[in-house]
Amino acid sequence: MSSNKASILGIGSYVPDKILTNLDLEKIVDTSDEWITSRTGIKERRIADDNQAASDLGYESAKRALKDAKMNASELDLIIVATISPDMIFPATACIIQEKLGAKNAAAFDMSAACTGFIYAITTAKMFIEAGMYNNILVIATEALSKFVDWEDRNTCVLFGDGSGAAVVGKKKSAKQGYIIDSCLSANGLYVDLLKTPGGGSRYPASKQTVKDKMHYLKMSGNEVFKLAVQSMLEATFEVLEKAKLKPEDIACFIPHQANIRIIQAIQKRLKVPDEKVYINVDKYGNTSAATVIIALDEIVKQGLVKKGDKVLLVAFGGGFTWGATIIQL
Ligand SMILES: CC(C)(COP(=O)(O)OP(=O)(O)OC[C@H]1O[C@@H](n2cnc3c(N)ncnc32)[C@H](O)[C@@H]1OP(=O)(O)O)[C@@H](O)C(=O)NCCC(=O)NCCS
């Protein structure tokens, strides 16, 4: 069967070995395991080594996804990396991973859509495949956010973690193969200031003063972000279901962005879906931004929590603001 639909041919994920628990954080800032657990659901997060940058984490998940797809890196036509913690402002982290993988035939670029990065990137890959421009695309979401977090700011440092996930996207070749059914993407730049890393760009170039003012660290207005996260992820979920002509009960597993268990529970309540259909791993990894949904997808597949033919809905929200959702048939 020839088709112009895009399938996920392989997935993989990688998190660093080092675990930072809430009890460890109690020794760093004025916080408690009780506060972090009750307000966020997070118990621990992974932290990259001093010598591990976003590309190193992304490279590990990319190798796993390629192995899962039984594909050689030289068969890749394009690498898209979603990250807000790139190795450098430029060149793209995608180019660094391209070289490490030996993906010599692949074009490569980064995407900045914060925690919605994977949804934006996989949707872009889907469109490249459906347009017939490329056959095999590697989408990587990778974050080394521990390097951008102010470890003296209890409002943010307890929330984030490091990790990466990757998916190989290619042409759907047989009727039995699953595919990316539909996606929706949104943004509203009105909220740029609520979640940002202000320093080090061309607005506030790095200087002694920007470093003194800690402008190179991630800043967030938690409360306002919370409300808009719930509202926007619900909106995206309903929009993508409607586009795909599906109902919540048609979805075998919902994977919401893993930032805070209370955000996930608020969405679940409005969608009226049972606990067993909503995957949660925020307790283990905290918020790994672009990587949360693909790490979760890898886990549900590898743990056998879903089966071939099942439909999975990924929905995310992040800085920008950006938000979006995608439905994948496995
Ligand atoms: C950050 C967040 C957990 C805070 O929870 P909250 O219930 O809204 O808490 P508040 O912001 O009202 O803060 C309550 C108090 O806890 C304090 N607090 C903040 N972080 C704390 C910590 N780690 N430990 C202990 N106390 C803390 C605050 O200073 C505040 O104290 P105050 O009342 O004396 O000023 C929550 O707003 C949130 O998850 N927001 C969304 C964040 C997010 O998901 N961002 C990424 C989206 S992609």
The ligand as an SDF file (V2000), in Angstrom:
LIG
                    3D

 48 50  0  0  0  0  0  0  0  0999 V2000
    4.9630   26.6260   41.0580 C   0  0  0  0  0  0  0  0  0  0  0  0
    3.7510   26.0110   41.7440 C   0  0  0  0  0  0  0  0  0  0  0  0
    4.0420   24.5650   42.1030 C   0  0  0  0  0  0  0  0  0  0  0  0
    3.4620   26.7670   43.0020 C   0  0  0  0  0  0  0  0  0  0  0  0
    2.3460   26.2250   43.6490 O   0  0  0  0  0  0  0  0  0  0  0  0
    1.2220   27.1730   44.2660 P   0  0  0  0  0  0  0  0  0  0  0  0
    0.2830   26.3000   44.9850 O   0  0  0  0  0  0  0  0  0  0  0  0
    0.7010   27.9940   43.1260 O   0  0  0  0  0  0  0  0  0  0  0  0
    2.0620   28.0220   45.2790 O   0  0  0  0  0  0  0  0  0  0  0  0
    2.2420   29.6120   45.3140 P   0  0  0  0  0  0  0  0  0  0  0  0
    2.9520   30.0850   44.0900 O   0  0  0  0  0  0  0  0  0  0  0  0
    0.9120   30.1840   45.6190 O   0  0  0  0  0  0  0  0  0  0  0  0
    3.2130   29.7660   46.5390 O   0  0  0  0  0  0  0  0  0  0  0  0
    2.7700   29.5190   47.8210 C   0  0  0  0  0  0  0  0  0  0  0  0
    3.9000   29.7380   48.7930 C   0  0  0  0  0  0  0  0  0  0  0  0
    4.8520   28.6590   48.6820 O   0  0  0  0  0  0  0  0  0  0  0  0
    6.1600   29.2040   48.6150 C   0  0  0  0  0  0  0  0  0  0  0  0
    7.0220   28.3190   47.8560 N   0  0  0  0  0  0  0  0  0  0  0  0
    7.3300   28.3660   46.5420 C   0  0  0  0  0  0  0  0  0  0  0  0
    8.1630   27.3800   46.2440 N   0  0  0  0  0  0  0  0  0  0  0  0
    8.3770   26.6880   47.3740 C   0  0  0  0  0  0  0  0  0  0  0  0
    9.1480   25.5530   47.6780 C   0  0  0  0  0  0  0  0  0  0  0  0
    9.8720   24.9120   46.7580 N   0  0  0  0  0  0  0  0  0  0  0  0
    9.1250   25.1100   48.9520 N   0  0  0  0  0  0  0  0  0  0  0  0
    8.4070   25.7140   49.8820 C   0  0  0  0  0  0  0  0  0  0  0  0
    7.6810   26.8050   49.6650 N   0  0  0  0  0  0  0  0  0  0  0  0
    7.6580   27.2780   48.4190 C   0  0  0  0  0  0  0  0  0  0  0  0
    5.9970   30.5510   47.9660 C   0  0  0  0  0  0  0  0  0  0  0  0
    7.0870   31.3720   48.2980 O   0  0  0  0  0  0  0  0  0  0  0  0
    4.6970   31.0050   48.5690 C   0  0  0  0  0  0  0  0  0  0  0  0
    4.9870   31.5370   49.8390 O   0  0  0  0  0  0  0  0  0  0  0  0
    4.2760   32.8800   50.3590 P   0  0  0  0  0  0  0  0  0  0  0  0
    2.8090   32.5830   50.3400 O   0  0  0  0  0  0  0  0  0  0  0  0
    4.8530   33.0510   51.7110 O   0  0  0  0  0  0  0  0  0  0  0  0
    4.6810   33.9300   49.3770 O   0  0  0  0  0  0  0  0  0  0  0  0
    2.5230   26.0720   40.8290 C   0  0  0  0  0  0  0  0  0  0  0  0
    2.1080   27.3850   40.6730 O   0  0  0  0  0  0  0  0  0  0  0  0
    2.7830   25.4900   39.4800 C   0  0  0  0  0  0  0  0  0  0  0  0
    3.0260   24.3080   39.3410 O   0  0  0  0  0  0  0  0  0  0  0  0
    2.6910   26.3130   38.4130 N   0  0  0  0  0  0  0  0  0  0  0  0
    2.9010   25.8490   37.0690 C   0  0  0  0  0  0  0  0  0  0  0  0
    4.3340   25.6430   36.8590 C   0  0  0  0  0  0  0  0  0  0  0  0
    4.5750   24.9160   35.6000 C   0  0  0  0  0  0  0  0  0  0  0  0
    4.0400   23.8650   35.4200 O   0  0  0  0  0  0  0  0  0  0  0  0
    5.3820   25.4840   34.7510 N   0  0  0  0  0  0  0  0  0  0  0  0
    5.7860   24.8970   33.5450 C   0  0  0  0  0  0  0  0  0  0  0  0
    4.6580   24.8960   32.5850 C   0  0  0  0  0  0  0  0  0  0  0  0
    5.2310   24.3370   31.1160 S   0  0  0  0  0  0  0  0  0  0  0  0
  1  2  1  0
  2  3  1  0
  2  4  1  0
  2 36  1  0
  4  5  1  0
  5  6  1  0
  6  7  2  0
  6  8  1  0
  6  9  1  0
  9 10  1  0
 10 11  2  0
 10 12  1  0
 10 13  1  0
 13 14  1  0
 14 15  1  0
 15 16  1  0
 15 30  1  0
 16 17  1  0
 17 18  1  0
 17 28  1  0
 18 19  1  0
 18 27  1  0
 19 20  2  0
 20 21  1  0
 21 22  1  0
 21 27  2  0
 22 23  1  0
 22 24  2  0
 24 25  1  0
 25 26  2  0
 26 27  1  0
 28 29  1  0
 28 30  1  0
 30 31  1  0
 31 32  1  0
 32 33  2  0
 32 34  1  0
 32 35  1  0
 36 37  1  0
 36 38  1  0
 38 39  2  0
 38 40  1  0
 40 41  1  0
 41 42  1  0
 42 43  1  0
 43 44  2  0
 43 45  1  0
 45 46  1  0
 46 47  1  0
 47 48  1  0
M  END
$$$$
